[in-house]
Amino acid sequence: MSKWYIDRSRNINSIISSIHYDLLKELIDIPKQFIEPSELIDLLQIDGANKNAFLTNFRDLGLIDKDNKPSEFYKACTESKLPVSVIVLLILLKRNDEKKDSNTVKPFVVIAKALSKMLEHNYSPELTWGICDNYLMKITSYESITWERLSHVIKSNTKVLSTPVLDIWFNALIATGLFEGDKKQVTLKKKYYDFIKFISKYGAEMKPSQTREEYLQQACSAQYGWYELFAAHTDEAISVLKNLRAMISFIQTVDSLTDNFHIANAIQFDYSKFSNNELEKELDYLLRLHNEIRDRIISVQERLLMAEDNKEQVSIKTNAENENLFAFYLQNNKDLADNTIHSYFRSLRKMKDLLVEYENIIINTEIYFIADLSVLDMLIQKFEQNDELIAVNEHDHYSISAAYNNYREFLRTMGEIC
C-alpha cells in the first residue's frame, strides 16, 4: 500500500505562513556554503521542544537544500511573491509517494486522474477518505486507474474513521484553494476543472523519484514539476490558468532566474473566449501588473544611478574570513551568547540596506566583510549624521550601533594584531 508521505506534525500551509518561512528570506544571499542546523534554528527563531523537526519539514517540502540554505524552489516562490495557496499547490504537484524508496506514481496526479474520470462520467468530483484508503492509495500505476473500479468504490461509500496522513493531505488540498470541504471530504471547485484535467492528462510526465537523494532534489528544484509541464505544453497550460495566474508568475520568475525567456515571451491569451466578467478581472490584473512593472523599472533605474554615483565614493578592501573571525571575537572576547551574535550580523545586514535606502550608498559586500577601518568609519559617520537613521537605530533599541561599534572595535583589534 502507498504511503502518500507527508510529515504529519504540521499542516503545509501553516509552515508556509510561519514567521520561520519569512525569516528564511534573509538568508537567500548569505555567503556561507553551509549553515549548521543549530545556527539555522537560531536564525529562523525556531523554539519548542523539538526544534530540528521544523528543519525536517523545511527539507521535506523543498524549502531548504542539503546545505541548509534557501532552495531554488524557495527563491522562485519568494521572488514571485506567490500566495500561500499557490505555494502549497506547487509543492503537492511534485510530491512523491515514498520518501526513501523508489516511486512509480505521484499522489496528486492520481487524485487528478480520479477526479477527471468522475467529471467524464458526470459524477461530482468529490474525494473522501474512503475513496483514498480503499482505492487511490493502493495505486502503483496510472494505467490501473479505471472507472469500473473507481465507481464501485464511490457507490460503496465506505466510511473511514482514521487513516494516517490523509488529514494532512485533505487540509493541504483545501489550502490550495482548488477544493472546498473539510479534512474528511473535499470537492473540486468548478472553475478549476480544466486545470485538474490538464494535470490528469500530462501529470505522468513528472517522473517520480527513485531514491531519497532524487526525492530531495525534486523538492528543491524550481524547474522540476509544474515548470516542466508548462514548458512542454505551454499553449494548453495557458488556457487552463485563467483562475491561477500566479502559476504564470512563477514560470516567469524561474525564467528570469535561469536566463530562460522563451516561455515567458510565449504567453498570450485569446481574449475572444473570455466573458465580460473575466475581461474585467483580466484588466484589473494587467493594470496591477503594469504598475508593478513600472515601479520595478524605476527601482532598477535608481539603483543603476546610485551604482554610478558610488563608483568613486567607496573602494572597499574585504576579507571573507572576517565573518567567522568576528563571531569568534564576540564569543571569546565579549562572552556573548549565540543569539546575540546572530542579532549583530542581522543588524549589520540591516545597516547595509538602510544606507542604500536613506543615503544612496551601495555596498557590494556585507559590512562584516569590510577589512578597511577607514571605510567602516566613513559608513558609520554617514549613518550617524542622518536623523532618520538615528531614529531607526533608537527604535531598534540601538542594536545597529551596538553591532557596528563592536565590528569597529574588532577591526581595530585585528589591525593591532597584524
N, C-alpha and C positions, 0 to 999 in steps of 0.2 A: 504494500500500500504506500502511496506517496505521502510526503510529509507537508508539502507546501510551506516549507520552513520560513518562519519569521520569528525573531525573538519576541516572546510574549510579555516581557517585563514592562514595555511601554508601547502605546499606540504610535504609529509612524507620524501622524500629524502633530502629536504632542512634542515629539522630538524636533520636528521642523519648526515648530512655533516657540521653542525654548530659547532662553537667553544664551544658552551654550552654543546653539546654532548661530546666533547673531555674532557672538564673540569670536567665532571661528573666522569671520571675515577679516579680522585684524591680522590674521596670520597668513593671508594669501601671498603677500610679498616678503615673508620672513626669509632672511638669507640662509638660515640653517638648512643643512641637508637632511637632518634627522632631529625630531623632537622627542625627548624622553617622555614616556607616558605620565610620569609624575609631574613633569613640567607642564604638559598639555592640560592635565587636570587643574593645575593652578591657573593657567592662562584662561581656561574656559570657566573658571569659578565653579567647578563641579563639587558638590558636597554630598553628604549622605554616607550610609554605612558601606555601600559597595560602589565606590567611585569609578572603578575600572569598568563597571557594567555599562556606563554611558559611552565610554570609548568603544566598547564592543558594538553597541548599537550604531555608532557613527561609522565604524568599519563595515559592518554588515550592510548598511544602506548605501555605501559607496561615497560617504561624505569626507572621509579621510583615507589617505593611501597607506601603503606599507611603512612609510617613514613618518606616519602620524601627522602629515601635513594636509592642508585642504586639497581634495582631489580635483581632477579636471572637471568632473561632473559637478562638484560643488561650485567651482569657479564659474562655470557656464550658467548655473541656476542663479547665482548671485548677480552676475553681470546682466542677466536677462531681467532681473527684478521680478521673478515669477511669483505668483501667489502660491500659498501652501498647497492648495488643491492640485495644481499642475505638477508641482514637485513630487507629490505623492503618486500621481498618475505615472510620471516618468519612471519612478522607482518600481512601481508594480509591473509596468510593461516589460522590464528586463529581468525581473526576479526569476531565479531558478527554483527548482523544486527541492533539491538537496544541496546542502552547503559543502559537504566534504566528498560526496560521491558523484559518479557520472550521472548526468541528467539527459532525459530524452524529450521532455516537454517543458513548457513554461505555463504555470498555473493561469496567468491572466489570458493567455491565448486559448487555453482550454475553456475558460469561462466565456470568452468572446465567441468561440465556435458553438458552444451550447446555447447561448443567447440568440445567436443568429439563426440556429435551427428552430428555436421557438418562434422567432419572427416569421420565418419562412412558412411555418405551419399555423400561423395566426393564433399563436398562444401568447399570453402576456409574458414578457421577458423578465421572469422572476427567478431569483436564486434563493434557495433555502439551505439550511444545514443538512437536511435530509438528502437533497439532490447531490450536494458535495460529498457528504460522508458515504452515501450508498453507491455513488457512481463516478462523479468527476474526479475525486481524489484518487481513484484507482486507475485512472487513465495513464498509460505509459506510451501511447502512440496516438497522434492526432487522428489517424485513419480509423481508429476504433470508436470514435465518437459517432454514434448512429442515432437517427431519430427514433427508431424502433425501441432501442434500449432507453433512451432519454425520456420518451413519452411514457414508458412503463413506470419509470421511477417517479415522474411527475404525478401520474394518476394514483400511485400507491400512497402518496402524501405521507410518507414516513416521518414521524416526529423524532428528532434527535435532541436529547436534553443537554448533552455535554460532549463536545469534540475538541480536543486540543488544537489550538491555533486558529480555528475558524472565527472566533470572536475578533481576533486581531485583523484577519482578512476582511471581514464584513465591515468593521469600523473603518478600515482603510479605503474600501470601495466607496463608502458613504463620503469619506473625506475628499475623494477626487471630485465630487460634485456631479458625477455622472449618474449616481444612483440615489434613490430615496428609500427610506425604511428604517430598520433598526439592526442590531447586531445579530439577529436570528434570520431575518428575511429582507432582501433588498430587491428593488425593481428598477430597471434601466429607464431613465428619462427619455421621452420620445425624441427630443432634439439631438440625442447622441446615438440614435440608431445607426446612422450611416458610419459614424466613427467606429463603432463596435464591429460592423460588417467589414470595414476596411481591415481591422486587426484580425478578424476571423480569416479573411482572405489571404493576407500576407504575413501574419504573425509568425508562421513557421519558419520564415527566413531568418529570424533571430535565433541563431544556433545556440542551444543550451550548453552550459559549461560541462567539461568532462573531469575537471579537477578542482580542488579547493582554490588553487592559485588562479585558475581561469575564472572561477566564480568571483573572486575579489577584483580581478582585472576588469571584468564586465561591469561590475557595480561601480567602479571608479571612473570608467570611461565615459566621456561626453559624446563620443561618436558611435558607440555601440548602442543598439536598441532603436529608439524612435528615430534618431538621426539617420541611421542606415535605411530604415523603411521609407522615410521621407525622400531620401536621395534616390532610391530605386524606383519610387512610384510618385514622383513629385506632383504631377497633374491631378491624379486621383486623391492624393493626400490633401492637397489644397481644397478640393471640392468638398471634403468632409469636415473642414475645420472652421466653418463659419461661427460656431459657438465655442471654439477652442483656439482663439487667435494667439494666445500666449505660447502655444506649441510652435507657432511660426517664429515668434520672437526668440525662442530657444535655438531653433535652427540657425537663424541669422547671427546670433551671438556665437555659436560654435564655429560658424563660417568665419567670423571676424577674428576669433581667437586662433584659428588654424590657417588663416590666409586663403580660405576657400570661398569664393564669392559667386561661383556659378549657380549654386542652388538659390541663394538669396535673390539673385537677379532674375531667376526664372519664375518668381512668384507673381502671378497675375490672377485676376478674378473676373469671371463672366458675370457682370452685374445685371445682365438681362434676365438672369434666373433668380434675382433677389426680389423679395416682396418689398413694399414701401416701408414697412416696419424694419426690415433687415437693412434697407438702404440708409434709413435714419441712424441706425446703430453703427453702420459702417462709416458714415460721415462723421459721427461723433468720435469714433475710434481714430480715424485718419487725422482729424483736427488735433486730437490729443497727441498723436504721433508726430504731427508736423511741429507742434510746439516743443515737444521733447527734443526733436532733431535740431530745431533752431537753437535751443538752449545749449545743446551739446556742441554745436558749431561755434557758438560764442565762447564757450568754455575752452575749446581747443585753441581758438584764435588768441584768447587772453593768455593761455598757457605758453603758446609759442612766443608771444610778445615778451612775457616775463622771462622766458628762457634766453631770448636775445639780450634783454637788459642785464641778465645775470652773468653773461659770458665773461665780462671783465671785472665783475664785482667779487666773485668768490672762486678762488682757486684752492681746492681742498686737498690736503695730504691726508690719506686714510691708512688705517691698519685694521685688517679684517679680524685680527686676534684680540682687538680691544674689547669686543663684546664679552668674551669669556674672561679676559683679564679684569674687566670692570666688575663683573659678577663675583669673581674670586676676591677682589679687593673689598667689595661691600660685605661679603660674608666673613672674611677673616680680619679685616682692619676695622670694620664698623660693627661687626657682630649682628648683622641684620638678618631677619627671617626671610625665607624664600619668597613669601607673598609680597613683602616689602620690596625685595629686589626686583621681582617681576613688575611691580607697580612703577618702579623707577624707569624701566625700559619702556613701558606703555606711555609714561609721561614724556619721555624724550621723543617718542614717535609722534605724540600729540603736539609737542612743541614744533616739530618739523612741519606738520600740517598747518599749524596756526601761523607760522612765519610766511607760508605761501599765501594764506587767506588774508592776513592783515598787513603784511609788509612786502608782498610780491617777491619774496626771496625763495628761489627754488634751490633745494639742496639735493643733488643727485646721489645721495648716500644717506645712511642713517646717522644721526648725531653721535651715537655711541660707536661709530667707526672713525670719527674725526680724530686725527693724531696731531693736529696743529692747534696749540693753545691759543694763538692769536686769532685764529678764525673763530674758535669757540667763543672767545671773549667778545668779538665783534657781533656774533649772533645774540649773545646774552644782552649786550648793550642795546641792540635793536629791540629785543623783546621788552626790556625794562623801560624803554623810552616811549612805548606805546600804551596809552591809558587803557585801551580796550583789552590788551593782553594782560595788563596788570590786574584788571577786573576778573578776567577768566582764571588767572592763577589764584586770586583770592577766593573765587567761587569754588575752586578745586582744593581749597584748604592748603594752598601753597605747595602742592605736590610737584608741580612743574619746576619751580625754583629749587626745591629740595633736590630734585633729580639732576638738574644741570649744575648746581653748585657742587654736588658730590662728584659729578663727572669732571668738572673743572679741577677739583682737588686731586682726583685720580690722575689727570694728565700732568699736573704739577709734580706729583709723586713720581710718575714714570719718567719725567724729564730729569729729576734729581738722580734717579737710579741709573739712567742711561748716560 
